[in-house]
Amino acid sequence: MTWTPKNLTREQQAERRQEGIRLLKKGQSQAEIARQLGVSPAAVCVWSRKLKKYGKESLVMQKATGRPPSLTKADKAELERILKETRALERDEELIRVWLSKDWARIKKSAAARRRDRI
């Protein structure tokens, strides 16, 4: 099987590592495995070391955790409270209510008609 190293999903990368393990156990050289799988010889060396030290489970796909949040739950609650207090002083609730009841309904109907005409 030929592996192309660009644009592999995490699952495909894990499959490629598993194939590397299989080939290592078969006795192929790390350089040959690297050529065959389209990775650097250093990557195969890392796989081999992990396999010997931690077993094949160390090379399975790991969950991507992403960047940890920088705000605590308390920080988020405080931010939400502050944002709710900072509404524009010029805000006219009555004007907003009238706009929602009249203009918004007209805009929605107009947008729906345009979508219908495109179909």
DRENLOGU-169147 format. One record per residue (C-alpha): residue number from 1; residue in three letters; x, y, z. Coordinates in steps of 0.25 Angstrom, whole numbers, plus 5000, padded with zeros to 4 digits. Each point is the difference from the previous one (the first is absolute). Layout:
BEGIN
+-----+-----+------+------+------+
:   i :  aa :   px :   py :   pz :
+-----+-----+------+------+------+
: NUM : ALA :    X :    Y :    Z :
...
+-----+-----+------+------+------+
This chain:
BEGIN
+-----+-----+------+------+------+
:   i :  aa :   px :   py :   pz :
+-----+-----+------+------+------+
:   1 : MET : 5000 : 5000 : 5000 :
:   2 : THR : 5005 : 5014 : 4997 :
:   3 : TRP : 4999 : 5011 : 5010 :
:   4 : THR : 4999 : 5014 : 4996 :
:   5 : PRO : 5005 : 5009 : 5012 :
:   6 : LYS : 4992 : 5012 : 4996 :
:   7 : ASN : 4986 : 5002 : 5006 :
:   8 : LEU : 4998 : 4987 : 5007 :
:   9 : THR : 4989 : 5000 : 5011 :
:  10 : ARG : 5004 : 4996 : 5014 :
:  11 : GLU : 4994 : 4986 : 4998 :
:  12 : GLN : 5009 : 4998 : 4987 :
:  13 : GLN : 5012 : 5005 : 5008 :
:  14 : ALA : 4997 : 4990 : 5010 :
:  15 : GLU : 4998 : 4989 : 4990 :
:  16 : ARG : 5014 : 5004 : 4994 :
:  17 : ARG : 5006 : 4998 : 5013 :
:  18 : GLN : 4994 : 4987 : 5002 :
:  19 : GLU : 5005 : 4995 : 4986 :
:  20 : GLY : 5014 : 5005 : 5005 :
:  21 : ILE : 4999 : 4992 : 5012 :
:  22 : ARG : 4996 : 4988 : 4992 :
:  23 : LEU : 5012 : 5002 : 4991 :
:  24 : LEU : 5009 : 5002 : 5011 :
:  25 : LYS : 4996 : 4987 : 5006 :
:  26 : LYS : 5002 : 4993 : 4986 :
:  27 : GLY : 5014 : 5005 : 5001 :
:  28 : GLN : 5001 : 5010 : 4990 :
:  29 : SER : 5010 : 5011 : 5001 :
:  30 : GLN : 4995 : 5014 : 5006 :
:  31 : ALA : 5006 : 5007 : 4987 :
:  32 : GLU : 4991 : 4990 : 4991 :
:  33 : ILE : 4988 : 5002 : 5009 :
:  34 : ALA : 5002 : 5015 : 4999 :
:  35 : ARG : 5001 : 5000 : 4985 :
:  36 : GLN : 4988 : 4991 : 4999 :
:  37 : LEU : 4991 : 5008 : 5009 :
:  38 : GLY : 5004 : 5014 : 4995 :
:  39 : VAL : 5006 : 5004 : 5014 :
:  40 : SER : 5013 : 5004 : 5005 :
:  41 : PRO : 5010 : 4989 : 5005 :
:  42 : ALA : 5000 : 5008 : 5013 :
:  43 : ALA : 4984 : 4998 : 5001 :
:  44 : VAL : 5002 : 4985 : 4999 :
:  45 : CYS : 5011 : 5001 : 5010 :
:  46 : VAL : 4991 : 5006 : 5010 :
:  47 : TRP : 4989 : 4990 : 4997 :
:  48 : SER : 5010 : 4989 : 5003 :
:  49 : ARG : 5005 : 5006 : 5013 :
:  50 : LYS : 4985 : 5002 : 5005 :
:  51 : LEU : 4997 : 4986 : 4996 :
:  52 : LYS : 5011 : 4994 : 5008 :
:  53 : LYS : 4998 : 5009 : 5012 :
:  54 : TYR : 4985 : 5001 : 5001 :
:  55 : GLY : 4994 : 4990 : 4990 :
:  56 : LYS : 4991 : 5001 : 4988 :
:  57 : GLU : 4989 : 5008 : 5008 :
:  58 : SER : 5010 : 5012 : 5000 :
:  59 : LEU : 4998 : 5001 : 4985 :
:  60 : VAL : 4985 : 5000 : 4999 :
:  61 : MET : 4992 : 5013 : 4997 :
:  62 : GLN : 4999 : 5009 : 5012 :
:  63 : LYS : 4988 : 5009 : 5002 :
:  64 : ALA : 5003 : 5015 : 4995 :
:  65 : THR : 4998 : 5008 : 5013 :
:  66 : GLY : 5002 : 5014 : 4994 :
:  67 : ARG : 5005 : 5012 : 5007 :
:  68 : PRO : 4996 : 5001 : 5014 :
:  69 : PRO : 4990 : 5011 : 5004 :
:  70 : SER : 5007 : 5012 : 5006 :
:  71 : LEU : 4987 : 5005 : 5008 :
:  72 : THR : 4995 : 4992 : 5012 :
:  73 : LYS : 4985 : 4998 : 5002 :
:  74 : ALA : 5000 : 5012 : 5010 :
:  75 : ASP : 5007 : 5009 : 4989 :
:  76 : LYS : 4990 : 4996 : 4990 :
:  77 : ALA : 4988 : 5003 : 5009 :
:  78 : GLU : 5006 : 5013 : 5004 :
:  79 : LEU : 5002 : 5004 : 4985 :
:  80 : GLU : 4986 : 4997 : 4997 :
:  81 : ARG : 4995 : 5008 : 5012 :
:  82 : ILE : 5009 : 5012 : 4995 :
:  83 : LEU : 4995 : 4999 : 4986 :
:  84 : LYS : 4985 : 5000 : 5004 :
:  85 : GLU : 5003 : 5013 : 5008 :
:  86 : THR : 5007 : 5007 : 4988 :
:  87 : ARG : 4987 : 5001 : 4991 :
:  88 : ALA : 5000 : 5013 : 4993 :
:  89 : LEU : 4993 : 5011 : 5008 :
:  90 : GLU : 4994 : 5005 : 4988 :
:  91 : ARG : 4993 : 4987 : 4997 :
:  92 : ASP : 4985 : 5002 : 4998 :
:  93 : GLU : 4992 : 4988 : 5004 :
:  94 : GLU : 4987 : 5005 : 4994 :
:  95 : LEU : 5007 : 5003 : 4986 :
:  96 : ILE : 5006 : 4986 : 5000 :
:  97 : ARG : 4986 : 4994 : 5003 :
:  98 : VAL : 4993 : 5007 : 4989 :
:  99 : TRP : 5011 : 4997 : 4990 :
: 100 : LEU : 5000 : 4985 : 5004 :
: 101 : SER : 4984 : 5000 : 4999 :
: 102 : LYS : 5000 : 5007 : 4986 :
: 103 : ASP : 5013 : 5001 : 4992 :
: 104 : TRP : 5005 : 4986 : 5004 :
: 105 : ALA : 4988 : 4993 : 4995 :
: 106 : ARG : 5001 : 5007 : 4987 :
: 107 : ILE : 5014 : 4997 : 4999 :
: 108 : LYS : 4998 : 4986 : 5003 :
: 109 : LYS : 4989 : 4998 : 4989 :
: 110 : SER : 5009 : 5008 : 4990 :
: 111 : ALA : 5012 : 4990 : 5003 :
: 112 : ALA : 4991 : 4988 : 4999 :
: 113 : ALA : 4994 : 5005 : 4986 :
: 114 : ARG : 5014 : 5002 : 4995 :
: 115 : ARG : 5004 : 4986 : 5004 :
: 116 : ARG : 4988 : 4994 : 4993 :
: 117 : ASP : 5003 : 5008 : 4987 :
: 118 : ARG : 5014 : 4994 : 5000 :
: 119 : ILE : 4995 : 4986 : 5000 :
+-----+-----+------+------+------+
